[in-house]
Protein backbone atom coordinates (compact mmCIF):
# COMPACT_ATOMS: atom_id res chain seq x y z
CA UNK A 1 0.00 0.00 0.00
CA UNK A 2 1.19 3.52 -0.80
CA UNK A 3 2.05 5.65 2.22
CA UNK A 4 0.04 8.75 3.04
CA UNK A 5 2.86 11.21 2.38
CA UNK A 6 3.53 9.81 -1.10
CA UNK A 7 -0.20 9.75 -1.87
CA UNK A 8 -0.51 13.37 -0.78
CA UNK A 9 2.39 14.54 -2.95
CA UNK A 10 1.13 12.62 -6.00
CA UNK A 11 -2.41 13.89 -5.45
CA UNK A 12 -1.28 17.53 -5.11
CA UNK A 13 0.98 17.38 -8.18
CA UNK A 14 -1.77 15.79 -10.28
CA UNK A 15 -4.23 18.42 -9.02
CA UNK A 16 -1.92 21.30 -9.92
CA UNK A 17 -1.28 19.89 -13.40
CA UNK A 18 -5.06 19.51 -13.80
CA UNK A 19 -5.67 23.11 -12.75
CA UNK A 20 -2.99 24.61 -15.00
CA UNK A 21 -3.97 22.50 -18.01
CA UNK A 22 -7.63 23.24 -17.27
CA UNK A 23 -7.06 26.98 -17.60
CA UNK A 24 -5.26 26.38 -20.91
CA UNK A 25 -8.27 24.34 -22.09
CA UNK A 26 -10.67 27.08 -20.97
CA UNK A 27 -8.68 29.56 -23.04
CA UNK A 28 -9.00 27.16 -25.96
CA UNK A 29 -12.76 26.96 -25.46
CA UNK A 30 -13.01 30.76 -25.37
CA UNK A 31 -11.10 30.97 -28.66
CA UNK A 32 -12.96 27.96 -30.16
CA UNK A 33 -9.74 25.94 -30.30
CA UNK A 34 -10.08 22.43 -28.90
CA UNK A 35 -6.37 22.01 -27.98
CA UNK A 36 -6.54 18.21 -28.09
CA UNK A 37 -3.31 17.48 -26.19
CA UNK A 38 -4.05 19.95 -23.42
CA UNK A 39 -7.62 18.68 -23.22
CA UNK A 40 -6.48 15.06 -22.80
CA UNK A 41 -4.02 16.17 -20.10
CA UNK A 42 -6.68 18.19 -18.30
CA UNK A 43 -9.35 15.51 -18.38
CA UNK A 44 -6.98 12.69 -17.37
CA UNK A 45 -5.32 14.59 -14.51
CA UNK A 46 -8.63 15.95 -13.23
CA UNK A 47 -10.05 12.42 -13.29
CA UNK A 48 -6.92 11.15 -11.51
CA UNK A 49 -7.28 13.92 -8.92
CA UNK A 50 -10.81 12.82 -8.09
CA UNK A 51 -9.93 9.13 -8.02
CA UNK A 52 -6.83 9.57 -5.85
CA UNK A 53 -8.89 11.67 -3.44
CA UNK A 54 -10.86 8.53 -2.57
CA UNK A 55 -7.64 6.71 -1.61
CA UNK A 56 -7.16 8.87 1.49
CA UNK A 57 -8.37 7.28 4.72
CA UNK A 58 -11.77 8.47 5.91
CA UNK A 59 -14.17 7.43 8.65
CA UNK A 60 -17.33 9.12 7.44
CA UNK A 61 -18.75 11.01 4.51
CA UNK A 62 -17.05 14.42 4.20
CA UNK A 63 -17.55 17.48 1.98
CA UNK A 64 -14.35 16.48 0.16
CA UNK A 65 -15.93 13.15 -0.80
CA UNK A 66 -19.03 14.99 -2.02
CA UNK A 67 -16.90 17.27 -4.19
CA UNK A 68 -15.08 14.22 -5.56
CA UNK A 69 -18.37 12.54 -6.46
CA UNK A 70 -19.71 15.65 -8.21
CA UNK A 71 -16.42 16.02 -10.09
CA UNK A 72 -16.57 12.40 -11.23
CA UNK A 73 -20.14 12.91 -12.45
CA UNK A 74 -19.11 16.04 -14.38
CA UNK A 75 -16.21 14.13 -15.95
CA UNK A 76 -18.45 11.11 -16.66
CA UNK A 77 -20.45 13.45 -18.88
CA UNK A 78 -17.62 15.56 -20.34
CA UNK A 79 -15.31 12.73 -21.37
CA UNK A 80 -17.82 10.76 -23.47
CA UNK A 81 -19.27 14.02 -24.82
CA UNK A 82 -15.86 14.68 -26.37
CA UNK A 83 -14.49 11.23 -27.14
CA UNK A 84 -17.65 9.19 -27.84
CA UNK A 85 -20.22 11.69 -29.10
CA UNK A 86 -17.69 14.00 -30.79
CA UNK A 87 -19.36 17.12 -29.35
CA UNK A 88 -22.41 16.63 -31.55
CA UNK A 89 -25.63 18.41 -30.68
CA UNK A 90 -26.21 18.92 -26.97
CA UNK A 91 -23.00 17.04 -26.16
CA UNK A 92 -21.07 20.18 -27.11
CA UNK A 93 -22.44 22.28 -24.24
CA UNK A 94 -22.47 19.25 -21.91
CA UNK A 95 -18.73 18.89 -22.52
CA UNK A 96 -18.08 22.57 -21.82
CA UNK A 97 -20.23 22.72 -18.68
CA UNK A 98 -18.77 19.46 -17.36
CA UNK A 99 -15.22 20.62 -18.00
CA UNK A 100 -15.74 24.03 -16.41
CA UNK A 101 -17.43 22.42 -13.38
CA UNK A 102 -14.63 19.86 -12.95
CA UNK A 103 -12.00 22.62 -13.12
CA UNK A 104 -13.95 24.79 -10.70
CA UNK A 105 -14.21 21.95 -8.17
CA UNK A 106 -10.47 21.32 -8.44
CA UNK A 107 -9.77 25.02 -7.81
CA UNK A 108 -12.36 25.12 -5.01
CA UNK A 109 -10.59 22.28 -3.19
CA UNK A 110 -7.23 23.95 -3.84
CA UNK A 111 -8.46 27.09 -2.10
CA UNK A 112 -9.79 25.07 0.83
CA UNK A 113 -6.45 23.29 1.15
CA UNK A 114 -4.53 26.57 0.92
CA UNK A 115 -6.58 28.01 3.79
CA UNK A 116 -6.06 24.82 5.81
CA UNK A 117 -2.36 24.22 5.15
CA UNK A 118 -0.64 27.53 4.35
CA UNK A 119 0.08 29.27 7.67
CA UNK A 120 -0.52 32.83 6.42
CA UNK A 121 -3.87 31.89 4.90
CA UNK A 122 -4.85 29.73 7.86
CA UNK A 123 -4.24 32.72 10.12
CA UNK A 124 -6.65 34.79 8.03
CA UNK A 125 -9.46 32.22 8.23
CA UNK A 126 -8.78 29.44 10.75
CA UNK A 127 -12.41 28.21 10.69
CA UNK A 128 -12.91 28.85 6.96
CA UNK A 129 -15.98 30.90 7.69
CA UNK A 130 -14.20 34.23 8.02
CA UNK A 131 -14.48 36.96 5.33
CA UNK A 132 -11.13 36.30 3.56
CA UNK A 133 -12.09 32.68 2.88
CA UNK A 134 -15.72 33.42 2.02
CA UNK A 135 -14.84 36.33 -0.29
CA UNK A 136 -12.15 34.27 -2.04
CA UNK A 137 -14.54 31.39 -2.66
CA UNK A 138 -17.33 33.73 -3.81
CA UNK A 139 -14.99 35.57 -6.18
CA UNK A 140 -13.77 32.29 -7.66
CA UNK A 141 -17.34 31.00 -7.98
CA UNK A 142 -18.35 34.19 -9.78
CA UNK A 143 -15.32 33.94 -12.06
CA UNK A 144 -16.25 30.36 -12.99
CA UNK A 145 -19.92 31.19 -13.57
CA UNK A 146 -18.87 33.93 -15.98
CA UNK A 147 -16.23 31.65 -17.53
CA UNK A 148 -18.82 28.89 -17.92
CA UNK A 149 -21.30 31.20 -19.62
CA UNK A 150 -18.75 32.70 -22.00
CA UNK A 151 -17.07 29.41 -22.89
CA UNK A 152 -20.41 27.72 -23.53
CA UNK A 153 -21.56 30.57 -25.78
CA UNK A 154 -18.24 31.00 -27.61
CA UNK A 155 -17.66 27.28 -28.14
CA UNK A 156 -21.27 26.77 -29.26
CA UNK A 157 -21.14 29.64 -31.76
CA UNK A 158 -17.86 28.37 -33.20
CA UNK A 159 -19.55 25.13 -34.28
CA UNK A 160 -22.41 26.83 -36.14
N, C-alpha and C positions, 0 to 999 in steps of 0.2 A: 504494500500500500504506500502511496505517495505521502510524504510528511506534510504537515500543515504549512510550514514556511515555504516549501517549494511550490505547493499548490497556490498559495497566496501570490507569490511572485509571478508564476505563470498566468494566473487569472488577471492580475493587474496589467501585465504586459499585453496580453491578448485584448483586454478592454481598451487600453490606450491606442493600440493599432486600429481597433474597430472604430473608435471615436474619430481619430485623425482621418482614416480612409472614408468614414461616413461623411465627414464634411466635404471631402473631395467629391464624393458621389453626389451630395446635395448641390454642389456647384455645377456638376454635370447635368443634373436634372433641371436646374434653373436656366442653363444654356442649351437645353435639349440635346445634350451629348451623353450617351449612355455610359461611356468610360468602362468598357467591359472588364478589364483587369482590376481596376479599382473597385468595381461593383462586386466582383467575385471575392476580393479580399475583405471588403466590408461585410458582406453577408456571411462569409465563413467565420470571420473572427467574432462577429456579433453573436452568431449562433454558438460558437465555442465559449464565449463569455457567459451566456445564459446556462449552457450545459455545465460548465465547470463550477458555476455558482451553486449547483445542487450537490456538488461533491463535498462541500464544507459540512462539518458536523452541526446538526441542529436537533433540538429537543421538541420543538413545537413549530407550528406555522408562524412565519414572520413576514413583515412587509417585504423584505428582500425576496422571499420565496414567491410572493404574489407578483412582484415586479418581474421576476424571472419567468413566471408562467405567462404573463401578458406579453412579454417580449417573444417568447417562443410561439405564441399564437400569431403575433404580428409577422414573424418570420415564416411561419407555416403558411401564411397567405402570400407574402411577398416573393418567396423563393419560387414556388410553382408558377406564380403570375408571370415571372420573368422567364424561367427556364422550361416550363411545360406549356404555358398558354401564350408565350411570346408577346405578352403585353397587348393581346387583342381585346378589343371592346372594353368592358368594365375592368378587366384585369390590369389595364394600364394605370388607372387611378388607385386600384387596390395595391399594386406594387409600390406606388409612390407613398401612399398613406402608411402602409406597413413598414416601409423603409424609414420614413421620417419618425414614426412612433418608436421603432426599435432603437434608432439613434438617440432619440430623446430619453428613453428609459436608461440607456447606457450612460448618458451625460448626467441624468438625474441621480443615479447611484454614485457616479463619480463625485458629485457635489456633496452628497451625504457622507461619503467616505472622507472627503477632504475636511469636512467640518467635524468628523469624529477623530481623525488621525493626525491632522496637521495642527501642532500646538497653537499657532497664532489664530487659526480659524476656530479651533475648539474653544479658545478663550473668548472669542466673540459670541459664540452661541453654544454653550456647553450642553443645553437641553434640546437643541435644534428646534426651538420654538421662538427664539429671540428674533428681533427684526433683521439682523444681517442674513441669517439663514433663510427666513421667510421671503425677504425681498429678492435674494439671489435666486431662489427656486421660482418665484413668480416671474421674475425677469426672463429666466431661461424658458419657462413654460410659454410666455408670451412670444418670445423669439421663435420657438418651435411651432407655435400655432401659425404665426405669420409665414414662416418658412414652409410649413405644410401647405398652406393656401397657395402661396406663389409657385411652389414647385409643382403642385397638382395642376394648376392652371397652365403654367408654361410648358410642362411636359405633355399635357393633353393637347394644347394648341399645336405643338410641334408635329404631332402625328397627323393632323387634319390636312 
